[in-house]
Amino acid sequence: MTVTKGESARDGADGEGDMTGDAGDGADDGYVPSERRLERERHERARARRATAVAALSTLVTAVVLYLVVVNAPGWPRTKETFFSAQYAREALPKVLQGLWLNVRLLLVCGAAVLVLGMLIAVARTLRGPVFFPLRVLAAAYTDFFRGLPLIINLMIVVLGVPALRLQGVTVDPVLLGGTALTLTYSAYVAEVFRAGIESIHPSQRAAARSLGLTNRQALRYVVLPQAVRRQVPPLLNDLVSLQKDTGLVSIGGAVDAVRAADIIVGRSLNYTPYIVAGLVFVALTIPMTRFTDWVTARMDRQRAQGGSL
């Protein structure tokens, strides 16, 4: 029987494929971990279980000791009645949650405004050339002033001072004025975060962008800023966590947020449990953001350790 050249080639390819598949199956089925490796894995699992048990036991002992110290304190009965009353906690929780919605809205609006204003200030501080010197000076003065000014004083000046001027067309709403004060202060901090990210980009990145025909503005927009923002995500998230907590300070102007709602009940009942409720609500709102920040930071650290892009 005559075998054509094409049939011979096909048979050879099929034979090679079968041999490769058999070899692969043999490699998969024939692998047996060494006794040394199995022993090492058992040892690592035992260490992990022992560490978990020790951590759980130490946490339990610490919690029991703290509980006994607090409960056996001479003033505990009075403190429990004043700060941990179940009756006032049930009364305060719905009103605190209603006021918390104002804090959430302030966080969303002020957070967006802070990011935009902070980016503009950071870009102004990093502009090159003598023609931009006045702009750089103004941006530096802004960050120095509002980073040095305590937030509570800034809030008092804006919330209480602006209405006293009686300017036509200027709002006297304590929520808007408090949000403005928060934006002014946090923009200075965020601007420095952005500036640190911009200055961390090696000058060769700009040079490479210019060599490809991009202008200075295009190099900043398409090359420098994307890398700078990615590098500064963890500290930016930390600033947003701090902003979320500080939204409660707008209550000094009379805005009924979670803190002010608790303060109203405390003023009527002389019981401080509503403050505890408001604090726990803020903690419950902050913890997810904090854990997300930690996850982003760990992920970026792993990418950096593996040589990945930032």
C-alpha positions as CSV (number, residue, x, y, z in Angstrom):
1,M,0.0,0.0,0.0
2,T,1.3,3.4,-0.9
3,V,1.4,6.0,1.8
4,T,1.3,9.6,0.7
5,K,3.5,12.3,2.2
6,G,0.6,14.1,3.9
7,E,-0.6,10.9,5.6
8,S,2.9,10.2,6.9
9,A,3.2,13.7,8.3
10,R,-0.2,13.4,10.0
11,D,0.7,10.0,11.5
12,G,4.0,11.4,12.8
13,A,2.3,14.4,14.4
14,D,-0.3,12.1,16.0
15,G,2.4,9.9,17.4
16,E,4.3,12.8,18.8
17,G,1.1,14.1,20.4
18,D,0.3,10.7,22.0
19,M,3.8,10.5,23.4
20,T,3.7,14.0,24.8
21,G,0.3,13.3,26.4
22,D,1.6,10.1,27.9
23,A,4.7,11.8,29.2
24,G,2.6,14.6,30.7
25,D,0.2,12.1,32.4
26,G,3.1,10.1,33.7
27,A,4.6,13.3,35.1
28,D,1.4,14.2,36.8
29,D,0.6,10.8,38.2
30,G,4.1,9.9,39.1
31,Y,4.9,12.9,41.4
32,V,5.3,11.9,45.0
33,P,6.3,14.6,47.6
34,S,9.3,13.7,49.5
35,E,9.1,12.7,53.2
36,R,11.2,15.8,54.1
37,R,8.7,18.1,52.4
38,L,5.7,16.4,54.0
39,E,7.4,16.7,57.4
40,R,8.0,20.4,56.8
41,E,4.4,21.1,55.8
42,R,3.2,19.2,58.9
43,H,5.5,21.3,61.0
44,E,4.3,24.6,59.5
45,R,0.7,23.6,60.0
46,A,1.4,22.7,63.7
47,R,3.2,26.1,64.2
48,A,0.2,27.9,62.7
49,R,-2.3,26.1,64.9
50,R,-0.1,26.7,68.0
51,A,0.2,30.4,67.2
52,T,-3.5,30.8,66.7
53,A,-4.2,29.0,70.0
54,V,-1.7,31.2,71.9
55,A,-3.2,34.4,70.3
56,A,-6.7,33.4,71.2
57,L,-5.7,32.5,74.8
58,S,-3.8,35.7,75.3
59,T,-6.7,37.8,74.0
60,L,-9.2,36.0,76.2
61,V,-7.0,36.4,79.3
62,T,-6.5,40.2,78.5
63,A,-10.3,40.6,78.0
64,V,-11.1,38.9,81.3
65,V,-8.5,40.9,83.2
66,L,-9.8,44.2,81.8
67,Y,-13.4,43.2,82.5
68,L,-12.6,42.3,86.1
69,V,-10.7,45.5,86.7
70,V,-13.5,47.7,85.3
71,V,-16.4,45.8,86.9
72,N,-14.7,45.7,90.3
73,A,-13.9,49.4,90.3
74,P,-15.6,51.4,93.1
75,G,-17.4,53.7,90.7
76,W,-18.5,51.1,88.2
77,P,-22.2,51.0,89.2
78,R,-22.6,54.7,88.7
79,T,-20.5,54.7,85.5
80,K,-22.6,51.8,84.1
81,E,-25.8,53.8,84.8
82,T,-24.5,57.0,83.3
83,F,-22.6,55.7,80.2
84,F,-24.1,52.2,79.4
85,S,-27.8,52.6,80.0
86,A,-29.8,50.2,77.7
87,Q,-32.9,52.5,77.9
88,Y,-31.1,55.6,76.6
89,A,-29.2,53.5,74.0
90,R,-32.5,52.3,72.5
91,E,-33.8,55.9,72.5
92,A,-30.7,57.4,71.0
93,L,-29.9,54.8,68.2
94,P,-32.6,55.8,65.7
95,K,-31.9,59.5,66.1
96,V,-28.1,59.0,65.8
97,L,-28.6,56.9,62.7
98,Q,-30.8,59.6,61.2
99,G,-28.1,62.2,61.9
100,L,-25.4,59.9,60.5
101,W,-26.9,60.3,57.0
102,L,-25.7,63.9,57.1
103,N,-22.2,62.8,58.0
104,V,-22.2,60.3,55.1
105,R,-23.4,63.0,52.7
106,L,-20.7,65.4,54.0
107,L,-18.1,62.6,53.5
108,L,-19.1,62.0,49.9
109,V,-19.4,65.7,48.8
110,C,-16.3,66.9,50.8
111,G,-14.3,63.9,49.8
112,A,-14.8,64.6,46.1
113,A,-14.1,68.3,46.5
114,V,-11.0,67.6,48.6
115,L,-9.5,65.3,45.9
116,V,-10.1,67.8,43.1
117,L,-8.9,70.9,45.1
118,G,-5.9,69.0,46.5
119,M,-4.9,67.8,43.0
120,L,-5.0,71.3,41.6
121,I,-2.9,72.7,44.5
122,A,-0.4,69.9,44.1
123,V,-0.1,70.5,40.4
124,A,0.3,74.3,41.1
125,R,3.2,73.6,43.5
126,T,5.0,71.4,41.0
127,L,4.8,73.7,38.0
128,R,8.1,74.6,36.5
129,G,9.4,77.9,35.2
130,P,9.7,81.4,36.7
131,V,6.4,82.5,35.2
132,F,4.6,80.2,37.7
133,F,6.5,81.4,40.7
134,P,3.5,83.4,42.1
135,L,1.3,80.4,41.7
136,R,3.7,78.2,43.5
137,V,4.0,80.7,46.4
138,L,0.3,80.9,46.8
139,A,-0.1,77.1,46.8
140,A,2.7,76.7,49.3
141,A,1.1,79.4,51.6
142,Y,-2.3,77.7,51.4
143,T,-0.9,74.3,52.4
144,D,1.3,75.8,55.2
145,F,-1.6,77.9,56.6
146,F,-4.4,75.3,56.7
147,R,-2.1,72.4,57.8
148,G,-1.0,74.6,60.7
149,L,-4.4,75.9,61.6
150,P,-6.4,73.5,63.9
151,L,-9.5,72.1,62.3
152,I,-11.7,73.1,65.2
153,I,-10.6,76.7,64.9
154,N,-11.1,76.7,61.2
155,L,-14.6,75.5,61.7
156,M,-15.4,78.1,64.2
157,I,-14.0,80.9,62.0
158,V,-16.0,79.8,59.0
159,V,-19.2,78.6,60.6
160,L,-19.5,81.5,63.1
161,G,-17.5,84.2,61.4
162,V,-18.9,84.2,57.9
163,P,-22.6,84.7,59.0
164,A,-21.4,87.6,61.2
165,L,-20.2,89.4,58.1
166,R,-23.7,89.5,56.7
167,L,-22.5,89.3,53.1
168,Q,-25.1,89.4,50.4
169,G,-25.6,86.1,48.6
170,V,-23.4,84.1,51.0
171,T,-25.0,81.2,52.7
172,V,-25.4,80.9,56.5
173,D,-26.3,77.2,56.4
174,P,-24.0,75.5,59.0
175,V,-23.9,72.3,57.0
176,L,-22.5,74.1,53.9
177,L,-20.1,76.3,55.9
178,G,-18.9,73.3,57.9
179,G,-18.3,71.3,54.7
180,T,-16.4,74.3,53.3
181,A,-14.1,74.4,56.4
182,L,-13.5,70.6,56.2
183,T,-12.7,71.0,52.5
184,L,-10.2,73.8,53.1
185,T,-8.3,71.9,55.8
186,Y,-8.2,68.5,54.2
187,S,-7.3,69.9,50.8
188,A,-4.0,71.1,52.2
189,Y,-3.2,67.6,53.5
190,V,-4.3,65.9,50.3
191,A,-2.3,68.4,48.2
192,E,0.9,67.4,50.0
193,V,0.1,63.7,49.4
194,F,-0.4,64.3,45.7
195,R,2.7,66.5,45.6
196,A,4.8,63.7,47.2
197,G,3.5,61.3,44.6
198,I,4.3,63.6,41.7
199,E,7.8,64.2,42.9
200,S,8.4,60.5,43.4
201,I,8.1,59.9,39.6
202,H,11.6,59.8,38.2
203,P,12.5,62.8,35.8
204,S,13.3,60.2,33.1
205,Q,9.5,59.6,32.8
206,R,8.9,63.2,31.7
207,A,12.0,63.1,29.5
208,A,10.7,60.0,27.7
209,A,7.3,61.5,27.3
210,R,8.7,64.7,25.8
211,S,10.9,62.6,23.4
212,L,7.8,61.0,22.1
213,G,6.3,64.4,21.2
214,L,4.1,65.0,24.3
215,T,3.9,68.5,25.7
216,N,4.6,69.3,29.3
217,R,0.9,69.3,30.1
218,Q,0.3,66.0,28.2
219,A,3.2,64.4,30.0
220,L,1.8,65.5,33.3
221,R,-1.7,64.3,32.5
222,Y,-0.9,60.9,30.8
223,V,2.4,59.9,32.3
224,V,3.1,61.5,35.7
225,L,-0.3,61.8,37.4
226,P,-1.6,58.3,36.7
227,Q,1.6,56.8,38.3
228,A,1.6,59.3,41.2
229,V,-2.1,58.7,42.1
230,R,-1.6,54.9,42.1
231,R,1.4,55.2,44.5
232,Q,-0.5,57.5,46.9
233,V,-3.8,55.5,47.1
234,P,-3.1,54.2,50.7
235,P,-2.4,57.6,52.3
236,L,-5.3,59.2,50.4
237,L,-7.6,56.5,51.8
238,N,-6.3,57.3,55.3
239,D,-7.1,60.9,54.8
240,L,-10.7,60.0,53.8
241,V,-11.0,57.9,57.0
242,S,-10.0,60.9,59.0
243,L,-12.4,63.1,57.1
244,Q,-15.2,60.7,57.8
245,K,-14.6,61.0,61.6
246,D,-14.2,64.8,61.5
247,T,-17.5,65.3,59.8
248,G,-18.9,65.1,63.3
249,L,-17.3,68.5,64.1
250,V,-19.9,70.3,62.0
251,S,-22.2,70.0,65.0
252,I,-20.5,73.0,66.6
253,G,-22.5,75.2,64.2
254,G,-25.8,73.6,65.1
255,A,-26.1,71.1,62.2
256,V,-28.0,68.0,63.4
257,D,-25.7,65.2,62.6
258,A,-25.0,62.0,64.6
259,V,-23.0,63.8,67.3
260,R,-25.5,66.7,67.6
261,A,-28.4,64.2,67.8
262,A,-26.7,62.5,70.7
263,D,-25.9,65.8,72.3
264,I,-29.6,66.8,72.3
265,I,-30.6,63.7,74.2
266,V,-27.7,64.1,76.6
267,G,-28.7,67.7,77.3
268,R,-32.3,66.6,78.1
269,S,-31.5,63.4,80.1
270,L,-28.0,64.2,81.6
271,N,-27.1,60.6,80.6
272,Y,-24.0,60.1,78.4
273,T,-25.0,56.8,76.8
274,P,-26.0,58.6,73.5
275,Y,-22.4,59.7,73.1
276,I,-21.3,56.0,73.4
277,V,-23.9,55.1,70.8
278,A,-22.7,57.8,68.4
279,G,-19.1,56.8,68.9
280,L,-19.8,53.1,68.2
281,V,-21.7,54.1,65.1
282,F,-18.7,56.0,63.8
283,V,-16.4,53.1,64.6
284,A,-18.7,50.7,62.7
285,L,-18.6,53.1,59.7
286,T,-14.9,53.6,59.9
287,I,-13.7,50.0,60.3
288,P,-14.6,48.8,56.8
289,M,-12.8,51.8,55.2
290,T,-9.7,51.1,57.4
291,R,-9.6,47.4,56.5
292,F,-10.0,48.3,52.8
293,T,-7.1,50.7,53.2
294,D,-5.0,48.0,54.8
295,W,-5.9,45.6,52.0
296,V,-4.9,48.1,49.3
297,T,-1.6,48.8,51.0
298,A,-0.8,45.1,51.4
299,R,-1.7,44.4,47.7
300,M,0.5,47.2,46.5
301,D,3.4,46.0,48.8
302,R,3.1,42.5,47.2
303,Q,3.1,44.0,43.7
304,R,6.2,46.0,44.6
305,A,8.0,43.0,46.1
306,Q,7.2,40.9,43.0
307,G,8.4,43.7,40.6
308,G,4.9,44.5,39.4
309,S,3.7,47.9,38.1
310,L,2.5,50.5,40.6
